[in-house]
Amino acid sequence: MSKVLKEMVTDVLRGRYDGVEEACVVDITALNVAQTQDVRRKLIEKSISCRVVKNSLARRAFAEGPLKPLGSRLAGPCALLTGGDSIVEVAKTVASLARLYPKIVLKDGLLKGELETISVEDMSRMKSRLELLGDIAGLVSGPGRALAGAMSSPQGKIAGCLKAMADKE
């Protein structure tokens, strides 16, 4: 590949992944054509982009951006997965596909704002953003729920009677 062509491909990759701060890397080259099409179709259904990249050109394209830590981990055949609701959902999706198709090799992923990569398998076991928000909402509403429960319980009724008696006096 000539230098001019390499620069053009690098510019295309840089433009395509400009603003992308999280991604997963997998190897799907061991799959046959039918399996690859099935995997890609299932990824597209969840709005996940799957692009096979040339490692050296991807490293050049990611050198100055947020995907730099991931660029240094690219080795062997690589497909870059981006999109979806969150990168954790992407990891969960591709991990479930890897159970269906054991020839899929899960490599590394990068979470937004992190400086180190994490394995896709570990990332797939994390809670998604939506699950974390639900946990936070549950923790925030927990004390209020406990207080409301205490007020409607028999002890709360006794406290109400004592308050009424105190108000009379």
C-alpha positions, -999 to +999 in steps of 0.1 A: +000+000+000+015+034-010+020+062+015-007+083-001-032+055+001-022+048+038-028+085+046-062+085+029-073+054+048-059+069+081-079+101+074-111+081+068-106+062+100-098+093+119-130+110+106-151+079+112-140+075+148-138+112+156-158+118+188-159+080+197-146+075+232-154+039+238-151+007+217-146-030+219-122-051+198-129-087+188-117-112+162-144-126+139-121-139+111-125-176+121-162-176+114-175-188+080-195-165+058-229-175+070-219-171+107-203-137+100-234-125+083-255-137+112-232-120+137-232-087+118-270-088+114-275-093+151-251-064+158-269-041+133-303-049+150-288-034+182-273-004+163-237-017+168-212-009+141-186-036+133-157-026+112-125-046+104-095-023+107-059-026+097-040-023+130-012+000+119-035+025+102-059+024+132-031+031+156-021+061+135-057+073+134-062+069+171-029+083+181-042+118+191-077+109+202-095+092+231-091+057+215-053+059+218-051+032+246-071+009+225-049+015+195-019+002+213-037-030+221-045-039+185-028-071+175-038-097+150-071-096+131-093-070+147-129-058+143-138-026+161-173-025+177-189+009+185-224+023+190-253+007+208-269+021+239-236+018+258-203+001+254-212-023+283-243-033+262-220-038+232-198-061+253-228-080+267-241-085+231-208-097+217-202-120+247-235-136+242-227-140+205-193-156+215-212-182+234-232-190+203-201-189+181-171-200+201-147-190+173-152-153+182-122-141+201-130-114+227-101-090+230-101-056+248-125-027+253-122+009+263-147+027+286-153+064+282-127+085+301-104+055+310-067+054+302-064+016+304-083-011+284-103-038+300-111-073+286-145-075+268-154-105+290-149-084+322-168-055+306-197-078+298-201-086+335-204-049+344-237-032+350-250-009+322-256+028+327-293+022+329-289-005+356-266+018+376-291+047+374-318+023+387-296+013+416-289+049+425-326+057+423-333+028+446-306+039+471-319+075+471-355+065+476-347+038+502-347+060+533-379+078+523-396+045+516-384+032+550-398+063+567-431+060+549-433+024+559-426+032+595-453+058+596-479+035+582-469+006+605-485+000+640-457+020+656-465+049+633-502+047+644-492+047+681-469+077+674-499+095+657-521+088+687-494+101+711-491+132+690-529+138+690-530+134+728-501+159+731-519+183+709-550+181+731-531+191+762 
